[in-house]
Amino acid sequence: MTDPKRIFIAAAICVAVVLRGSDGSAQTALSGDPIRISRAQGPITVDGQLNDEGWRNATQVSQWFETNPGDNTEPPVKSVGWLAYDDHYFYAAFDFEDPNPRAIRSPYSDHDHISGNYTDYAGVILDTRNDGHSAVLLLATATGIQYDAITDDDGSGEDSSPDFFWESAARVTDRGWTLEMRVPFSSLRYRNVDPQNWGILLYRNYPRAFRYQFFSARLPRGGNCFICRANTLVGLERLPAGGHVIAAPYATATQTSRPGAGPGSPLVDDPLDPQVGADVKWTPNADNAVDLTVKPDFSQVEADTAQITANERFALSYPEKRPFFLEGVELLSTPMRAVYTRTITSPRWGGRATGKQHGISYTTLVADDAGGGTVIIPGPNGSTFAPQEFASTVFIGRLKRSFRRNFVSLLVTDREGHDGSGYNRVIGPDFQWRPTNDDAVTGQLLYSASRTPNRPDLSPAWNGSDFTSAAAQVQWSHNTRHLDVSSTYKDFGDGFRADTGFIPQVGYREVNGEGGWTLRPKGFFSRIRPNVIVDEQRDRRGELIFRQVLPGVNLDARWNMYLRAQLANDRVRSGAQTFDRTQLLYSAQISPTRRIANVSADGYVGEEVDFANSRLGHGATVNVTVMLNATDHLELAINQNQRWLNVETTTGSGRLFTARVSRVRGTYTFTSRLFARLIGQYVSTDNDPSLYLQPIDARTGVFSGSALLAYKLNWQSVLFIGYGDDRELTLQNELQPASRQIFVKVSYAFQR
């Protein structure tokens, strides 16, 4: 990539040409049989009973296919769906037979907290723009717990962060269970045409000896798309044209207490911190939405589960949970992670427009960020951090044009620091081309221009320098009934930066290849996939960073069991040295009973490089999670993650460190709207300072405890009352109070 500017200009011209091409509205020829929907001929009450007048002559869907573990075979149990609509709502109803209703797995839980391995749930998957690329999942369990998400065939997968306004009710009967759903058209985005054609899949998850999955359309083995297989829903006429407004004001009050004279001293209350703000959503028409927020409440009521950072070379990421960033979230996903909205740490206001015009999907976002937190400083062998002490204005925009099952897009991000504190600007195209039903080629090219703040007093990285660079990535994948093959090439310049994204490594070239062969036997195992991965990274000078040959096998078995074992043969660079490393990597998961909902473990054992001191050692990582449904209302989640490393030096040998994350979460869900939750988490690291080349604390530890009472009328009408208690380990091995917090939040969504 000797001249990134010329490459970028050529690619941008190609994008512009395609954006002026096909209107992208044609449905793929791969879609399933059409389903004709008609208007409800009477009222429908969403209560889980299917005796309403509106269902009397509704469209019935009785043809279902078992797609897992079977290959589009007749399901072992019967499922029937009904579809209808009126001037304001889309309706769906289901009757699910079960030979043993007592075996139905449907514990109470919070919204979106549903596992496919141990929960009976069902619903609809709607491709309302009928482009065969992305869809909304609206699913509910047999006790009425809702799950909604966005799924995308373009490679970003399923994301349950977005939430939607809709209603559901379910009932367990003596012959199975029933489900009713009502979805306001104002919650959906669809083209401004009449009549409408949508893509739709009816779905049922039925976990027993295996995780059985049933759909209303055939999903062939292999292939490179999912949404493109949907049935075509026809008959929707005279749908609402938009004009919907949602205003969700909120108020919070937080009381924080901290040690008045250092660790171990009595806590002193800070002044009460009240906050008020509002989120407003306006849909000028059915295919476009405008979001505005003033003093948004971007707090999280459940802290992220801690990750072990000991001996990690690169920064770790956490999922986005803040509502303002989740409208059209699939448009922020690109092959490179060039957009990571958690880099907008403390926005004071924000605005966003999302939708589709003239066949082009778009999203534009602007926010004023007060700053705080850190910025990733990436490199070829690791990443560091610098303080983000500067306010900035952030802009993100993406245009995406779909044609048949392909797309091209253009991404722009810009972070402009206030008061001359630097900038980072990124622009470039990406694409996906599916030349056959089995092949997909996906790529992205980005060009960045950056100026760092001139504040060396805060960080050596803030030296006021200017630099430009580019990054490219292309991937080919081939999937058939048995064979899957993929290959990826990455090329990141030394000076490439994406400060509004999450790219912790730059200055390298990488070639990766993977191949697998899938067998589907009958009996205890339902899937066997032997595979091999080959991967190599080199820096821009051609020096080796990482090389790996990784043969392994993946297995699916009874009791919803998943097993993976891989033998890694690596060569890894640390500092100026390279080391040969052999490890056994493993992952296992099982959902054996209704009460023991899930047990999983993953990690490695074998040789490992001590990256802090550039030497070879032996160690392991063990991550264990246990999910218990003590009753249908009480869920216990236990996490125990541990990593250790043993090394030898000229003066001796021993345990370099042991790092642990211990977390227990108990949730009692009274109803689908009301729950109470307790969390306790302890993060600690024990080090042997005599084995380190640099000074280090012998022991660190942080305890976090929280309690929450939550009532959710819907995802934007909530009442939270919470308590938090943080403690830090002192040199005397005592956990002393570090802070205490009590908070209340009230918000309510007004809709018109």
N, C-alpha and C positions, 0 to 999 in steps of 0.2 A: 504494500500500500504506500507507494512512493509519493503520490500526489493526491491526498485525500480530498482537496478542494475540487479537482476535476472529476473525481469519482462521484462526489456528492452532487455536483451540478448535473452530471449525466443521469444519475438516478432520479433526481428531482424532476427533470424533464420527462422521464418515463412515467413518473407518478402523475404529473399534470396531464399527460396525454390520456392515461387510463381514466383519470377522474372525469374527463369529458366524454368518456365512452359510454358503455352499456349502462342502462338505468338500474341494473342489479335487482330487478323486481321479479324475474322469472323463477319459479320454483324448480328445484332440481328434479330430474327424472327419477331419482332414487327413492322418492317419497313413497309412503305406504298408501293403502287404499283410501279413497276419499270418504269422509263422514259428513253427512248433511245435517245441519242443525236447524231447528225451527224455534219460533218464539213460544214462550210458555203460555199455555192457554188458561192459566189461572195463577193465583198467588202461591208462593213457596215460602214456608217458614223453615229456617235453618235450625233444626232441632235433632237431627239424626234419624227422624222417622220419615219414611218414604211414601206417605199416604196423602201428600198434598195434591190438590187439583192440578197444579202446574206440571206434575210429573206424568199425568195420565197419558198423554200422547207424545211425550218427549222422545228424542232420538235415543235408541238403545244400542249399546256396544257390548256384544256378547262374545266376539271373537278375540281371544287373547293368545299370546305366545309365550312359552317359557324360554327365556334367552340365557338363563344361568341357573343351574349348571347345564340344562338342556340346550339343544341347538334349534331354537324355534319349534319346539315340540308342544304337544297338548299339555297344558298345566295339570298338575295332580288335583287341584281344587278349582271350583267354579268361581268366576268373578263376572259381575255384570255392572256396566256403567250407563248412566243417563246424562244427556247434555241438553241444556236449554238456555234461553237468554230473554231479556226484556229491554226496556228503554235505558236501563241504568246498570244492569248486572249481567255477568256471565255465571251460569249455574252448572254444577256437576254433582252427581249423586252416585253412590256405589253400594252394592250388596255383595259382601264377600263371604262365601261359605267356608266353614272350617269344620272338619270332622271331630275336632276336640277343642271346643271354645276355651276350655280351661288352660290350654297351652298357648293362648294368645299372649304375646309379650308386648306390654304397653305400659311401662311405668310412667308415673307423672314426672315431669321435668320442666325446665325453663324452655322458652322459645328457642328453636334451632338446636337444642341439645338432644339430638336423636342419632342413634347409631344404626346403620344398616345391618350390622351383624346380629343384633339382638332385639330389634323393635319391629312390630307389625305397623306398617304405615302405607299410605297410598295417596294418590291425587293425580294432578294433571301437570304436563309440561307443555308450555305454550310458546310457540314461535310466532308472536303476534305480527311481526313485520314480514313473515313468510319469506325470509331470505336463506333459510337452511343453514344459518351460522350460529345464532345464539337464541336462548330461550329462557323463560322464567319457570322455575320449579315452585309449585304450590302443593305442599304435601301435609298430611296430618296423620296422627296416630289413632289407635282405637280408643284412646282416652281424650282425644281432641287437642293434643299438643301440636302446634304448628311448626313447620319447617319451610322456609322460603329461601331461594337462592337464584343466582344467575349461572348458567352453564354456557360454554362457548366451544364450538368445534375448532376454533382457530388456534388452540393450544394452551389457553389459559386455564381450562378446566372449570370446575365447579367452585363457586364462591358464595358462602352463606352469609357474608357480611351485610348485603342489602336486605332491607325489610320492606314489606308492602302492607297496605291496608286491605284486609279481606276477612271473611268470617268462615267458621267451620264448626261442625258439631258431629260427634260420633257416639255410637251405642254398641255395646257388646250384647249379643242376643244368644239364644239357646242353639243357634245354628251358624254362628259366625259373628260378623260385625257389619255395621252400616256407617256411611259417612256422607255428609252433605257439605257443600261448599258454595259460597256466594262471593264473587270477586267484582268489585266496582270497576267499570270500564275506566274510571279516572285513575286507577292504580296501574293501568297498562299503557304501553306506547305502541301505537299502530299507525299505519299509513292513512293519509286523508283521501281514501277512495271509497266508492260504494258500488257494488257490494264488496265485502271483505273476504279474503282467503287467508286463513292462518294455517300454521303447522301445529299439530297437536299429538301428544302421546298420553294415553292413559296408563298408569303405572301402579303396580302392587308389589310391596316387599313382604316376603313370607319366610322368616327365618325359623327353620326347624333343624333337622339333621344337617342340612346345608342351607346356605342363603339362597332361596329361590327368588327369582325376579321375573315378573310377568309384565308384558307390554301389549298395547293394542296394535302394534306393527311389528313386522319381522326385523330383527337386527342381525344381519349376517355376521359370521365370524370374520375377523380381520377387517379390512377396509379402513378408511381414514376419517370417518365422520359418524356422528351420532344423531344430531339434530336433523341432518338431511334425510334421515329415514322416517321422519314423522308422517303420520296420516295428514292429509289435507282437509282442513275443516272449511266447508263451504256453507253458504246460506245466511251469513251475518249481514244484515242490512240496516241502514239508517242508525248507525251507532253514534253516540255523542261525539261532537266535534271539538270538545275541549272547553276552555274557560273555567276550569276547576282551580280553586285556591285553597291551600292549607296554611294556616298560621299557627305556629306552635311556640307560644311564649313560655319561658321557664323562669324559675327563681331558685336560687340555692343559697344556703347559709353554711359556712364552715367555721368551726372553732378548732384552732390548732394550738397545742401546747408543746413547748420545747424546754430542755434543761436551761435554767437561767444562768448558770456559771460553769458550763462544761459538763461532760459525761459524769453521771452519778449524782448530780445536783438536782434539787427539786424542780419539777416542771412549772413553767410560767406560761400563762395563757397569752397568746397573741391577740390583738384586737379581732373582734368578730369580722369575718369577711363575707358580706352579702354580695351576690351577683344577680343581675337580671339580664335577659337577652331574649332573642327570638329567632326562629327559623321560619322562612316563608317559601312556599313552593307554589308556582303558578304554571299551569299548563295552557298556554295560549291556544293550542290545538292538540289533537290526540297524539301527535308524533313529536312534540317538543315540550321541554320543561325548563323553567327558570328557577334557580334556587338562590336565595339571599339569606345571609346570616349576619347578625349584629351581636357582638360580644358572645360568640357561641360557647356553649358549655361542652368542652371537649374532654371532660373528665371521664374516667372509666370506673365503673362500680365494681369491677373485678380486675385486680392487677394481673398482668401477664405472668404466666408460669416462668420462673427463673430458669435460665439455661446455664450450664457449666461453661465458663469461659477460660478455665485453666488450660494452658498449652494450646489455645486456639490462635491461629495466625491471622484470621480474617474476622471482620465484624459479623455479628449475628443480627438477624432481622426478626421483627414481630409483626403480627397481622394488624391491619387497620380495622378499627371498630367504631370510628366516629361517623355519625349519619351524614353529615354534610358532604363527605367525600365519596359517598356510595351510590349516588344516582349515576346510572350508566357506567358502573365501575369496570365493565368489560372493555370499554373504550380506553381505559388507562393501562391496559395490559398489552405489552409488546414483547417480542422475542428476548430482547435485553430488558432488564428491569430498570428502565430509564425514568420511571415515575414511581416514587415511593412516598405517599402523601404524609407519612409520619415524620418526614423531614420538615414539614410545616408545623413547628412545635407549639406555638402560642399565637394563633391568629386572632386579630382584633375584629376583623370583619372579612367577609368573603362573598363572592358572587360566582354563579356558574350557570351556563346554558348548555343543554344537552338535547339532542334530537336527530332528526333526519330531514334533509331538504334536497329535492331534485336527485334523489338516489344516493346522496352522500351523508353518512352518519358523522356526527361531530360532537365534540365536547370542548368547551373552553372554561377555564377556571382561573380566577384571580383572587388572591388573598393578601392581606397585610399581616405579616408575621412579626411579632414583637421579639422573636429570637429566644435564645436559651438552648440548653442541651449541647450537643457536639456535632461536628461535621466529620465525615469519614475522609481520611487522607489515604487513598489507595496506592499500592505499589505492586510489583511483580511477586514478591515473596511474603507479603503481609500488609495489613492496614493498621494505621494509627488514627488518633483522633485529635481534633483541635476544637477549642471552645467556640460556640456560635453565639458570641456576645453582641451580635449586631442585628438590628431590625432590618427587614427587607420586604420587598414586594415580589410576590411569586405569581408567575403566569404559566399555565399549562394548556396546550391546545392540541387536538388531534382530529384529522379528517380521515375518513375511511370509506373506500368505495368497494362494494362487493359486486361481483359479476359471476353468475352461476355459483360455483362453490369456491371461487378464488377471491382474493381481495388485494388491494394496495392501499397504503395509508401514508400520511405525513404527520410527524410528531414535532412539536416545538415546546421547549421549556425554557424559562428565563427567570433567574433569581437576581434581582437588582438590590444590592445593599444600600441602605440609606446613608447619607452623609459621606459618600465616597468610599464605602467599606467593601468595594469589590463587586464582582458579578460572575455569573456562570450562565452561559447560553448554549443550548443544545438544539440541533435541528437535524432531521433526516427521515428518509422513507423506510418503510418495511412492507413486506408482501407475503402472501401465501399462494402457491400455485399447485393445483391438484391435477396433474396431467392424466391420471387414471384413477379408478376407484380404489387402487391399492397404494398409490404413491402421493406424497405431499412434499413440497419444497417450501421452506419458510426461511426468510432472511430479513436482516435489518442493517442499515448503514447510518451512523450518526457522526456528526461533526460538532466539536465543542470549542468554545472560546471562553477563556476564564481570566479573571484578574483577582488575585488574593488581596485581602485587607492588608494594609501596611501597619501591622501591630505585632512586631516581633516580641514585645513584652508579654504577650499572651501565649504565643506559640511560634517556634521557628518556622512553621509552615506559612505563617502570615507575614510574608516579606514584601508584599506589594508587587509581585512579579506577574507578567502576562505570559500566557502560553495557549497554544491551540493544538488540537490533535483530532484523531478520528478513531472509530471503532466499527468493526463489521462482524457479523455472525450469519452463517447460513447452515441450514440443516435439511437433510433428506431423510425421509422415513418411508419404509415399504412394509405393509402389513397384509398378510393373507391368512387363511384359515389356520395354518400351522406355523408359517415362517414370519418372523418380524426382524427387520434389519434397519438400522439407522446410522447416520454419520453426521458429525457436526464439526465445523471449522470456525474458530474464533480468532480475531486479530484486534488487539487493543493497543493503541499508541501509549507511549509513556506519559504524555501530558493530557490524556483524556480524563475529563471530569464530568460527572452527572450529579451535582449537589442536590438536585431535587429527586434523585433516584437512589437506587441501592446497587452500586457497582463497586465492591470492595477490592477488586483486583484489576490492575491495568499493567501495560508494559509487557505483554506476553502474546504468544501465539499458541493455539491449542488445536489438536486434532483428536477427535473421539469417535470410536466406532463400537456398535453393540449389535449382537445377533442372538436370536433365540428361536427355539423350536418348541411348539406347544402340543402336548398330547392330552387327551381328555378321556381317561379310562372310566370304567364303571366300578363302583365299589367304594372302598374307604377313601381313596384319592379321586378327586374330580378334575384336577388339572396338574400336569407336571410340565415344567418349562426349564430345561437346561439352557444355559446362556453363557456368553462370554463378553466382557467389556475390555477394550484396549484404549488407553488414553495417554497422551503425551503433551506436556507444556514446556515451552522454551521461552526465555526472555528475548528481547529485541536484538540482543547480541548473539543469539543462538545457543546460549548456555542452558543446560537442562534445569528445569524447576521441578518437574514431576513426571514420572513414567509409571504406568500401571498395566498389568495384565490380570484380569479378574474373572476367572471361571466360577460358575455357581449354578444353583438350581433353585427354582421357586415351586412351591407345592401348595395346593388347596385341598382340604380334606374335611371329613365329618366334623361336627360340632363347630362349624364355621371357622375351621382352623386354617391358618396361613403360616407357612414356614419358608424361610429363605436362608441359605448358607452360601458364602462366597469365600474363596481363598485368594487373598490379595498378595501379589508379588510386585512390590513397588521399588522405585528408586526416587528418593526425595532429597531436595536441597534445603539446607538450613545454614544461613550465613554463607561462608565460602566453601562449605563442605557438602558432599552428597552422601547419602546413606542408603544401603539396601535394607528393605523392611518387608517382613512377612507377617500377615495378620489373617485371622479367621474372623470374618464379619458374619453376624447372625441377626435374624429377626423372627419373632414368633408371636402368634396371637391366637386366642381361642375364646369362644363364647359358649360355654358348656351348658348353662342352665339359666332359668329366668332370674334367679337370685345372684349367681356369679355371672354377671353380664359380660365381663370382658377381662381377660388377663393377657398382658402383652409384655414382651421384653425384647430389647435390641441392644446392640453394641458391638464391641470387638474384643479380641484377646490376642496378644502376641507382641511383636516388636513395635516400638514407637520411638519417634524422634523427640528429644527434649529441645524444642525450638528456642526456648529462652537461653539455653546454654550450648546449643549446637553439639549434641552428642546423642548416641543411640542408647535406648533403654528398653525395658520390658514393662508392659502394663496392660490395662484393660479399661473398658467403659461398659457399665451395666445400667440400663434405663428400664425400670419396671413400673408398670401401671396396672392397678387393679380397680375395677369398677364393680361395686356391689349394690344391688337393689335390696336393701334389708327388708323393705316393704315396698308396696307399689307407690308410696309417697316419699320414702326416705332413700336417698342415694348417697353413697360414700365413694369418694374417689381418692385413691392413695397413689402417690408418686414417690418413688425413691430412685434417684439418679446418682451414680457414683463413678468417679474416674480416679485412677491412681497410676503412678509411674515410678519404677525402680531404676536406678542408674548406678554405674560404677565410675569412680574417679581414681586418680593416683593416690589419694589419701584414704579411700574407703568406698563403701557401697551402702546403699540403703534406699528407703522410700523417699523420693524427692517430694512428692505431694500426694495428698488425698483430698479430693474435692467432692462435696456432697450437696445435693438439693433434696430436701425432704418436705413433702407437702401433703396435707390432708384437707379435703374439702367435703363438708357435709351439707346437703341441701334437702330441706323438707318442703315439698310442694303441696300446699293445701288444696289448691285448685289450679286450673290452667293459667290463672291470673295472679295468684298470690303464692309467694314462697319466702322462706327464711334460709339464710346461708351463713355458715361459719367456715373460715379458712385459717389454717395455720401453716406457715412456711418458714423453714430454717435453711439458710445457705451458709456453708462453712468450707474453709480450706485449711488443712494442716500442712505446713511446709517444714522441711529440714534446712534451715539457713546455711548449715555447714556444707551442703551439697550444691548451693547456688554460687554463681560467679559474681552476682550483684547482691547487695543487701535486700532482705525481704523479711516481712513479719512472719513469725513462727506460726501464728494462727489468726484467722479472721472469722467472724461470724455475724450474721444479721438475721434477726427473727422478725417476721411480719405476721400480725394477726388481724383479722377483720371479721365483722359481723354485719349482716345486711338484712333488712326487711324490705321487700319489694312488692308493689302492686302495679300491674301493667294492664290498663284497659286496652291499650294497643301499644305499638312500639314507640309512639311519641306522646302518649298520655300515661304518665307514670308518677308514682310516689316512691321515693327511696329514703330510707332512714338508715344511716350507717355509722359504724365505729371502727377506727383503725388504731393499732398499737404497734409501733416499731421499736426494736431494741437492738443495740450493738454490743458485740463482745469486747470487753476491755482487756488490758494487759493482765489483769487479775482473774481472767477467765470468768467474769461475771457479765450477764446480760443486763445492761443498764438501759433505762428508757432513753430513746432518742427522739421520739415524737409521739404525740397522741392526737387523734383527730375525730371529731364528731361532725357529721354533715347531714343535711336534709336537702332533697331536691324535689320540686314539684313542676311538672309540665303538663300541658293539655293542648291537644290538637283540635283547632276549630276548622271545620271544613264547609266549603260552599261550592 
